[in-house]
Amino acid sequence: MAQFREDWEKWMREVHIPDVMDTGLFVEYKMSRILGEEEKEGVTFAIQYLSPSMEKFQEYQDNHAKRLQADHTEKYHGKYVAFRTLMEVVQQETYLPASLN
């Protein structure tokens, strides 16, 4: 399991995420590990991509999503579970308390 995780993380960082970002349709991404679930289901990750507009997101869906998702499925078929959720950012702020300066 650890070898698969390392391989998957490396491939995501070095291949898949750069391929998605190279479409020019996203301005930011985050790769996070979900904590507290390892014992039950294995390690879980969340990848978030931030698109500057719904039009850009739709362009990604229309022109790139199938191919890039197929690349992932071909490489890791049967070894993962994935789901996709579309979210709208309604407010975002970076807050740095004075005590951390």
Secondary structure, 3 states (H helix, E strand, C coil): CHHHHHHHHHHHHHHHHHHHHCCCCCCEEEEEEECCCHHHHCCEEEEEEECCCHHHHHHHHHHHHHHHHHHHHHHHCCCCCCCCCCCCCCCCCCCCCHHHC
